[in-house]
């Protein structure tokens, strides 16, 4: 599944947001099922579109996806602000 800030799922501005972390959590789980963070210096990076399970350029996977996700998840994006959405994969 590809998610884009252009869809208005997480972000309402068309300019790509500066992001520190993207994670998906399985329903009612405390640990992420997948997580990415900026690579290198830890600065936030612009991220407009990404595909779950594929690490975008300038990011590193800190929690690898163990298999194809299916079911209900919570997507959490942290950056300059915070976005959260329930998704079904």
Backbone atoms as SQL, in Angstrom:
CREATE TABLE atoms (id INTEGER PRIMARY KEY, chain TEXT, resi INTEGER, resn TEXT, atom TEXT, x REAL, y REAL, z REAL);
INSERT INTO atoms VALUES
  (1, 'A', 1, 'UNK', 'N', 0.846, -1.177, 0.000),
  (2, 'A', 1, 'UNK', 'CA', 0.000, 0.000, 0.000),
  (3, 'A', 1, 'UNK', 'C', 0.887, 1.233, 0.000),
  (4, 'A', 2, 'UNK', 'N', 0.597, 2.158, -0.853),
  (5, 'A', 2, 'UNK', 'CA', 1.312, 3.422, -0.894),
  (6, 'A', 2, 'UNK', 'C', 0.459, 4.478, -0.221),
  (7, 'A', 3, 'UNK', 'N', 1.061, 5.247, 0.640),
  (8, 'A', 3, 'UNK', 'CA', 0.352, 6.342, 1.293),
  (9, 'A', 3, 'UNK', 'C', 1.009, 7.644, 0.890),
  (10, 'A', 4, 'UNK', 'N', 0.206, 8.635, 0.681),
  (11, 'A', 4, 'UNK', 'CA', 0.732, 9.927, 0.253),
  (12, 'A', 4, 'UNK', 'C', 0.070, 11.025, 1.041),
  (13, 'A', 5, 'UNK', 'N', 0.834, 12.030, 1.391),
  (14, 'A', 5, 'UNK', 'CA', 0.267, 13.180, 2.091),
  (15, 'A', 5, 'UNK', 'C', -0.712, 13.914, 1.187),
  (16, 'A', 6, 'UNK', 'N', -0.632, 13.698, -0.124),
  (17, 'A', 6, 'UNK', 'CA', -1.576, 14.350, -1.039),
  (18, 'A', 6, 'UNK', 'C', -2.999, 13.828, -0.860),
  (19, 'A', 7, 'UNK', 'N', -3.132, 12.644, -0.313),
  (20, 'A', 7, 'UNK', 'CA', -4.467, 12.066, -0.111),
  (21, 'A', 7, 'UNK', 'C', -5.184, 12.693, 1.080),
  (22, 'A', 8, 'UNK', 'N', -4.445, 13.435, 1.900),
  (23, 'A', 8, 'UNK', 'CA', -5.052, 14.027, 3.089),
  (24, 'A', 8, 'UNK', 'C', -5.226, 13.039, 4.221),
  (25, 'A', 9, 'UNK', 'N', -4.554, 11.872, 4.123),
  (26, 'A', 9, 'UNK', 'CA', -4.678, 10.863, 5.178),
  (27, 'A', 9, 'UNK', 'C', -3.988, 11.347, 6.446),
  (28, 'A', 10, 'UNK', 'N', -2.800, 11.876, 6.281),
  (29, 'A', 10, 'UNK', 'CA', -2.020, 12.320, 7.434),
  (30, 'A', 10, 'UNK', 'C', -1.831, 13.830, 7.428),
  (31, 'A', 11, 'UNK', 'N', -1.448, 14.372, 6.299),
  (32, 'A', 11, 'UNK', 'CA', -1.084, 15.774, 6.233),
  (33, 'A', 11, 'UNK', 'C', -2.074, 16.541, 5.367),
  (34, 'A', 12, 'UNK', 'N', -2.270, 17.779, 5.681),
  (35, 'A', 12, 'UNK', 'CA', -3.228, 18.605, 4.953),
  (36, 'A', 12, 'UNK', 'C', -2.547, 19.616, 4.042),
  (37, 'A', 13, 'UNK', 'N', -1.239, 19.683, 4.088),
  (38, 'A', 13, 'UNK', 'CA', -0.478, 20.629, 3.284),
  (39, 'A', 13, 'UNK', 'C', 0.138, 19.871, 2.110),
  (40, 'A', 14, 'UNK', 'N', 0.191, 20.473, 0.943),
  (41, 'A', 14, 'UNK', 'CA', 0.770, 19.803, -0.225),
  (42, 'A', 14, 'UNK', 'C', 2.296, 19.760, -0.190),
  (43, 'A', 15, 'UNK', 'N', 2.939, 20.601, 0.622),
  (44, 'A', 15, 'UNK', 'CA', 4.394, 20.565, 0.749),
  (45, 'A', 15, 'UNK', 'C', 4.772, 19.325, 1.562),
  (46, 'A', 16, 'UNK', 'N', 5.749, 18.519, 1.078),
  (47, 'A', 16, 'UNK', 'CA', 6.141, 17.337, 1.852),
  (48, 'A', 16, 'UNK', 'C', 6.589, 17.717, 3.254),
  (49, 'A', 17, 'UNK', 'N', 6.082, 17.023, 4.264),
  (50, 'A', 17, 'UNK', 'CA', 6.446, 17.349, 5.639),
  (51, 'A', 17, 'UNK', 'C', 7.833, 16.835, 5.991),
  (52, 'A', 18, 'UNK', 'N', 8.410, 17.434, 7.006),
  (53, 'A', 18, 'UNK', 'CA', 9.677, 16.994, 7.557),
  (54, 'A', 18, 'UNK', 'C', 9.354, 15.916, 8.601),
  (55, 'A', 19, 'UNK', 'N', 9.883, 14.704, 8.406),
  (56, 'A', 19, 'UNK', 'CA', 9.479, 13.533, 9.191),
  (57, 'A', 19, 'UNK', 'C', 10.663, 12.968, 9.963),
  (58, 'A', 20, 'UNK', 'N', 10.417, 12.582, 11.226),
  (59, 'A', 20, 'UNK', 'CA', 11.413, 11.920, 12.064),
  (60, 'A', 20, 'UNK', 'C', 11.160, 10.422, 12.170),
  (61, 'A', 21, 'UNK', 'N', 9.891, 10.016, 12.008),
  (62, 'A', 21, 'UNK', 'CA', 9.582, 8.600, 12.174),
  (63, 'A', 21, 'UNK', 'C', 8.253, 8.271, 11.523),
  (64, 'A', 22, 'UNK', 'N', 8.201, 7.108, 10.873),
  (65, 'A', 22, 'UNK', 'CA', 6.960, 6.543, 10.347),
  (66, 'A', 22, 'UNK', 'C', 6.871, 5.133, 10.905),
  (67, 'A', 23, 'UNK', 'N', 5.735, 4.778, 11.476),
  (68, 'A', 23, 'UNK', 'CA', 5.570, 3.429, 12.030),
  (69, 'A', 23, 'UNK', 'C', 4.147, 2.949, 11.817),
  (70, 'A', 24, 'UNK', 'N', 4.008, 1.626, 11.639),
  (71, 'A', 24, 'UNK', 'CA', 2.683, 1.030, 11.662),
  (72, 'A', 24, 'UNK', 'C', 2.622, 0.083, 12.850),
  (73, 'A', 25, 'UNK', 'N', 1.494, 0.099, 13.514),
  (74, 'A', 25, 'UNK', 'CA', 1.250, -0.750, 14.676),
  (75, 'A', 25, 'UNK', 'C', 0.060, -1.639, 14.377),
  (76, 'A', 26, 'UNK', 'N', 0.204, -2.951, 14.630),
  (77, 'A', 26, 'UNK', 'CA', -0.921, -3.859, 14.498),
  (78, 'A', 26, 'UNK', 'C', -1.957, -3.479, 15.549),
  (79, 'A', 27, 'UNK', 'N', -3.197, -3.755, 15.270),
  (80, 'A', 27, 'UNK', 'CA', -4.297, -3.399, 16.156),
  (81, 'A', 27, 'UNK', 'C', -3.997, -3.828, 17.592),
  (82, 'A', 28, 'UNK', 'N', -4.091, -2.898, 18.522),
  (83, 'A', 28, 'UNK', 'CA', -3.927, -3.125, 19.965),
  (84, 'A', 28, 'UNK', 'C', -2.522, -3.611, 20.347),
  (85, 'A', 29, 'UNK', 'N', -1.517, -3.308, 19.549),
  (86, 'A', 29, 'UNK', 'CA', -0.138, -3.680, 19.877),
  (87, 'A', 29, 'UNK', 'C', 0.636, -2.436, 20.302),
  (88, 'A', 30, 'UNK', 'N', 1.577, -2.617, 21.217),
  (89, 'A', 30, 'UNK', 'CA', 2.414, -1.513, 21.667),
  (90, 'A', 30, 'UNK', 'C', 3.694, -1.382, 20.837),
  (91, 'A', 31, 'UNK', 'N', 4.136, -2.484, 20.232),
  (92, 'A', 31, 'UNK', 'CA', 5.365, -2.470, 19.436),
  (93, 'A', 31, 'UNK', 'C', 5.027, -2.257, 17.967),
  (94, 'A', 32, 'UNK', 'N', 5.856, -1.508, 17.253),
  (95, 'A', 32, 'UNK', 'CA', 5.570, -1.311, 15.828),
  (96, 'A', 32, 'UNK', 'C', 5.801, -2.588, 15.030),
  (97, 'A', 33, 'UNK', 'N', 5.008, -2.757, 13.967),
  (98, 'A', 33, 'UNK', 'CA', 5.185, -3.863, 13.036),
  (99, 'A', 33, 'UNK', 'C', 6.197, -3.477, 11.960),
  (100, 'A', 34, 'UNK', 'N', 6.424, -2.184, 11.792),
  (101, 'A', 34, 'UNK', 'CA', 7.399, -1.659, 10.833),
  (102, 'A', 34, 'UNK', 'C', 7.678, -0.212, 11.216),
  (103, 'A', 35, 'UNK', 'N', 8.957, 0.200, 11.084),
  (104, 'A', 35, 'UNK', 'CA', 9.293, 1.591, 11.419),
  (105, 'A', 35, 'UNK', 'C', 10.487, 2.038, 10.598),
  (106, 'A', 36, 'UNK', 'N', 10.435, 3.296, 10.136),
  (107, 'A', 36, 'UNK', 'CA', 11.565, 3.930, 9.461),
  (108, 'A', 36, 'UNK', 'C', 11.868, 5.261, 10.138),
  (109, 'A', 37, 'UNK', 'N', 13.149, 5.643, 10.067),
  (110, 'A', 37, 'UNK', 'CA', 13.617, 6.916, 10.615),
  (111, 'A', 37, 'UNK', 'C', 14.666, 7.480, 9.672),
  (112, 'A', 38, 'UNK', 'N', 14.929, 8.775, 9.740),
  (113, 'A', 38, 'UNK', 'CA', 15.959, 9.352, 8.864),
  (114, 'A', 38, 'UNK', 'C', 17.314, 8.684, 9.084),
  (115, 'A', 39, 'UNK', 'N', 18.026, 8.466, 7.994),
  (116, 'A', 39, 'UNK', 'CA', 19.374, 7.900, 8.071),
  (117, 'A', 39, 'UNK', 'C', 20.365, 9.020, 8.355),
  (118, 'A', 40, 'UNK', 'N', 21.509, 8.647, 8.891),
  (119, 'A', 40, 'UNK', 'CA', 22.586, 9.613, 9.063),
  (120, 'A', 40, 'UNK', 'C', 22.467, 10.460, 10.300),
  (121, 'A', 41, 'UNK', 'N', 22.393, 11.765, 10.107),
  (122, 'A', 41, 'UNK', 'CA', 22.516, 12.728, 11.197),
  (123, 'A', 41, 'UNK', 'C', 21.288, 12.860, 12.094),
  (124, 'A', 42, 'UNK', 'N', 20.206, 12.145, 11.799),
  (125, 'A', 42, 'UNK', 'CA', 19.029, 12.213, 12.649),
  (126, 'A', 42, 'UNK', 'C', 18.124, 13.397, 12.409),
  (127, 'A', 43, 'UNK', 'N', 18.482, 14.259, 11.454),
  (128, 'A', 43, 'UNK', 'CA', 17.619, 15.390, 11.117),
  (129, 'A', 43, 'UNK', 'C', 16.348, 14.863, 10.457),
  (130, 'A', 44, 'UNK', 'N', 15.269, 15.597, 10.596),
  (131, 'A', 44, 'UNK', 'CA', 14.055, 15.186, 9.904),
  (132, 'A', 44, 'UNK', 'C', 14.269, 15.325, 8.401),
  (133, 'A', 45, 'UNK', 'N', 13.548, 14.530, 7.642),
  (134, 'A', 45, 'UNK', 'CA', 13.666, 14.522, 6.186),
  (135, 'A', 45, 'UNK', 'C', 12.281, 14.731, 5.575),
  (136, 'A', 46, 'UNK', 'N', 12.248, 15.412, 4.433),
  (137, 'A', 46, 'UNK', 'CA', 10.983, 15.575, 3.723),
  (138, 'A', 46, 'UNK', 'C', 10.536, 14.215, 3.197),
  (139, 'A', 47, 'UNK', 'N', 9.257, 13.916, 3.385),
  (140, 'A', 47, 'UNK', 'CA', 8.697, 12.647, 2.938),
  (141, 'A', 47, 'UNK', 'C', 7.258, 12.878, 2.521),
  (142, 'A', 48, 'UNK', 'N', 7.007, 12.830, 1.232),
  (143, 'A', 48, 'UNK', 'CA', 5.663, 13.064, 0.720),
  (144, 'A', 48, 'UNK', 'C', 4.906, 11.789, 0.450),
  (145, 'A', 49, 'UNK', 'N', 5.608, 10.760, -0.038),
  (146, 'A', 49, 'UNK', 'CA', 4.982, 9.494, -0.384),
  (147, 'A', 49, 'UNK', 'C', 5.919, 8.370, 0.018),
  (148, 'A', 50, 'UNK', 'N', 5.344, 7.272, 0.496),
  (149, 'A', 50, 'UNK', 'CA', 6.156, 6.104, 0.811),
  (150, 'A', 50, 'UNK', 'C', 5.305, 4.855, 0.643),
  (151, 'A', 51, 'UNK', 'N', 5.982, 3.730, 0.542),
  (152, 'A', 51, 'UNK', 'CA', 5.310, 2.433, 0.429),
  (153, 'A', 51, 'UNK', 'C', 5.680, 1.618, 1.663),
  (154, 'A', 52, 'UNK', 'N', 4.685, 1.101, 2.356),
  (155, 'A', 52, 'UNK', 'CA', 4.941, 0.318, 3.564),
  (156, 'A', 52, 'UNK', 'C', 5.799, -0.893, 3.210),
  (157, 'A', 53, 'UNK', 'N', 6.883, -1.058, 3.969),
  (158, 'A', 53, 'UNK', 'CA', 7.804, -2.164, 3.758),
  (159, 'A', 53, 'UNK', 'C', 8.981, -1.823, 2.870),
  (160, 'A', 54, 'UNK', 'N', 8.963, -0.664, 2.226),
  (161, 'A', 54, 'UNK', 'CA', 10.069, -0.231, 1.373),
  (162, 'A', 54, 'UNK', 'C', 10.657, 1.041, 1.971),
  (163, 'A', 55, 'UNK', 'N', 11.955, 1.012, 2.225),
  (164, 'A', 55, 'UNK', 'CA', 12.616, 2.146, 2.861),
  (165, 'A', 55, 'UNK', 'C', 12.903, 3.222, 1.823),
  (166, 'A', 56, 'UNK', 'N', 12.330, 4.425, 1.997),
  (167, 'A', 56, 'UNK', 'CA', 12.594, 5.501, 1.038),
  (168, 'A', 56, 'UNK', 'C', 14.018, 6.043, 1.170),
  (169, 'A', 57, 'UNK', 'N', 14.501, 6.668, 0.120),
  (170, 'A', 57, 'UNK', 'CA', 15.822, 7.287, 0.113),
  (171, 'A', 57, 'UNK', 'C', 15.936, 8.289, 1.259),
  (172, 'A', 58, 'UNK', 'N', 17.051, 8.242, 1.966),
  (173, 'A', 58, 'UNK', 'CA', 17.301, 9.158, 3.077),
  (174, 'A', 58, 'UNK', 'C', 16.788, 8.643, 4.413),
  (175, 'A', 59, 'UNK', 'N', 16.195, 7.443, 4.424),
  (176, 'A', 59, 'UNK', 'CA', 15.668, 6.834, 5.644),
  (177, 'A', 59, 'UNK', 'C', 16.328, 5.481, 5.862),
  (178, 'A', 60, 'UNK', 'N', 16.191, 4.973, 7.079),
  (179, 'A', 60, 'UNK', 'CA', 16.660, 3.627, 7.404),
  (180, 'A', 60, 'UNK', 'C', 15.534, 2.892, 8.129),
  (181, 'A', 61, 'UNK', 'N', 15.478, 1.610, 7.928),
  (182, 'A', 61, 'UNK', 'CA', 14.462, 0.781, 8.577),
  (183, 'A', 61, 'UNK', 'C', 14.969, 0.416, 9.964),
  (184, 'A', 62, 'UNK', 'N', 14.241, 0.793, 11.011),
  (185, 'A', 62, 'UNK', 'CA', 14.659, 0.474, 12.371),
  (186, 'A', 62, 'UNK', 'C', 13.885, -0.710, 12.938),
  (187, 'A', 63, 'UNK', 'N', 12.728, -1.007, 12.386),
  (188, 'A', 63, 'UNK', 'CA', 11.981, -2.229, 12.694),
  (189, 'A', 63, 'UNK', 'C', 11.557, -2.807, 11.354),
  (190, 'A', 64, 'UNK', 'N', 12.180, -3.923, 10.926),
  (191, 'A', 64, 'UNK', 'CA', 11.836, -4.488, 9.624),
  (192, 'A', 64, 'UNK', 'C', 10.449, -5.123, 9.633),
  (193, 'A', 65, 'UNK', 'N', 9.816, -5.096, 8.494),
  (194, 'A', 65, 'UNK', 'CA', 8.515, -5.727, 8.303),
  (195, 'A', 65, 'UNK', 'C', 8.756, -7.226, 8.193),
  (196, 'A', 66, 'UNK', 'N', 8.132, -8.016, 9.058),
  (197, 'A', 66, 'UNK', 'CA', 8.418, -9.452, 9.101),
  (198, 'A', 66, 'UNK', 'C', 7.692, -10.237, 8.009),
  (199, 'A', 67, 'UNK', 'N', 6.678, -9.681, 7.440),
  (200, 'A', 67, 'UNK', 'CA', 5.933, -10.354, 6.378),
  (201, 'A', 67, 'UNK', 'C', 4.937, -9.384, 5.791),
  (202, 'A', 68, 'UNK', 'N', 4.197, -9.803, 4.777),
  (203, 'A', 68, 'UNK', 'CA', 3.204, -8.890, 4.207),
  (204, 'A', 68, 'UNK', 'C', 2.148, -8.529, 5.254),
  (205, 'A', 69, 'UNK', 'N', 1.946, -7.233, 5.482),
  (206, 'A', 69, 'UNK', 'CA', 0.940, -6.853, 6.479),
  (207, 'A', 69, 'UNK', 'C', -0.463, -7.121, 5.961),
  (208, 'A', 70, 'UNK', 'N', -1.321, -7.540, 6.855),
  (209, 'A', 70, 'UNK', 'CA', -2.737, -7.694, 6.533),
  (210, 'A', 70, 'UNK', 'C', -3.537, -7.459, 7.805),
  (211, 'A', 71, 'UNK', 'N', -4.669, -6.841, 7.674),
  (212, 'A', 71, 'UNK', 'CA', -5.513, -6.532, 8.816),
  (213, 'A', 71, 'UNK', 'C', -5.552, -5.037, 9.091),
  (214, 'A', 72, 'UNK', 'N', -5.964, -4.712, 10.308),
  (215, 'A', 72, 'UNK', 'CA', -6.090, -3.310, 10.721),
  (216, 'A', 72, 'UNK', 'C', -4.815, -2.860, 11.421),
  (217, 'A', 73, 'UNK', 'N', -4.358, -1.663, 11.041),
  (218, 'A', 73, 'UNK', 'CA', -3.153, -1.082, 11.613),
  (219, 'A', 73, 'UNK', 'C', -3.406, 0.373, 11.948),
  (220, 'A', 74, 'UNK', 'N', -2.557, 0.899, 12.819),
  (221, 'A', 74, 'UNK', 'CA', -2.501, 2.327, 13.069),
  (222, 'A', 74, 'UNK', 'C', -1.195, 2.820, 12.471),
  (223, 'A', 75, 'UNK', 'N', -1.286, 3.816, 11.611),
  (224, 'A', 75, 'UNK', 'CA', -0.130, 4.443, 11.008),
  (225, 'A', 75, 'UNK', 'C', 0.153, 5.717, 11.787),
  (226, 'A', 76, 'UNK', 'N', 1.384, 5.867, 12.270),
  (227, 'A', 76, 'UNK', 'CA', 1.768, 7.045, 13.039),
  (228, 'A', 76, 'UNK', 'C', 2.970, 7.692, 12.361),
  (229, 'A', 77, 'UNK', 'N', 2.856, 8.985, 12.089),
  (230, 'A', 77, 'UNK', 'CA', 3.944, 9.748, 11.484),
  (231, 'A', 77, 'UNK', 'C', 4.301, 10.883, 12.434),
  (232, 'A', 78, 'UNK', 'N', 5.570, 10.927, 12.835),
  (233, 'A', 78, 'UNK', 'CA', 6.061, 11.979, 13.720),
  (234, 'A', 78, 'UNK', 'C', 6.999, 12.872, 12.936),
  (235, 'A', 79, 'UNK', 'N', 6.870, 14.147, 13.122),
  (236, 'A', 79, 'UNK', 'CA', 7.732, 15.108, 12.461),
  (237, 'A', 79, 'UNK', 'C', 7.488, 16.458, 13.079),
  (238, 'A', 80, 'UNK', 'N', 7.333, 17.453, 12.237),
  (239, 'A', 80, 'UNK', 'CA', 6.927, 18.763, 12.739),
  (240, 'A', 80, 'UNK', 'C', 5.408, 18.663, 12.833),
  (241, 'A', 81, 'UNK', 'N', 4.976, 18.138, 13.954),
  (242, 'A', 81, 'UNK', 'CA', 3.583, 17.758, 14.160),
  (243, 'A', 81, 'UNK', 'C', 3.493, 16.247, 14.226),
  (244, 'A', 82, 'UNK', 'N', 2.278, 15.754, 14.316),
  (245, 'A', 82, 'UNK', 'CA', 2.030, 14.319, 14.445),
  (246, 'A', 82, 'UNK', 'C', 0.784, 13.990, 13.651),
  (247, 'A', 83, 'UNK', 'N', 0.823, 12.889, 12.921),
  (248, 'A', 83, 'UNK', 'CA', -0.338, 12.416, 12.197),
  (249, 'A', 83, 'UNK', 'C', -0.581, 10.968, 12.530),
  (250, 'A', 84, 'UNK', 'N', -1.846, 10.577, 12.602),
  (251, 'A', 84, 'UNK', 'CA', -2.200, 9.201, 12.913),
  (252, 'A', 84, 'UNK', 'C', -3.449, 8.842, 12.143),
  (253, 'A', 85, 'UNK', 'N', -3.475, 7.624, 11.606),
  (254, 'A', 85, 'UNK', 'CA', -4.644, 7.161, 10.856),
  (255, 'A', 85, 'UNK', 'C', -4.775, 5.663, 11.030),
  (256, 'A', 86, 'UNK', 'N', -6.008, 5.179, 11.008),
  (257, 'A', 86, 'UNK', 'CA', -6.278, 3.746, 11.004),
  (258, 'A', 86, 'UNK', 'C', -6.327, 3.307, 9.548),
  (259, 'A', 87, 'UNK', 'N', -5.600, 2.241, 9.224),
  (260, 'A', 87, 'UNK', 'CA', -5.570, 1.753, 7.852),
  (261, 'A', 87, 'UNK', 'C', -5.864, 0.249, 7.857),
  (262, 'A', 88, 'UNK', 'N', -6.365, -0.238, 6.737),
  (263, 'A', 88, 'UNK', 'CA', -6.612, -1.667, 6.550),
  (264, 'A', 88, 'UNK', 'C', -5.781, -2.140, 5.376),
  (265, 'A', 89, 'UNK', 'N', -4.936, -3.130, 5.610),
  (266, 'A', 89, 'UNK', 'CA', -4.056, -3.654, 4.557),
  (267, 'A', 89, 'UNK', 'C', -4.479, -5.060, 4.201);
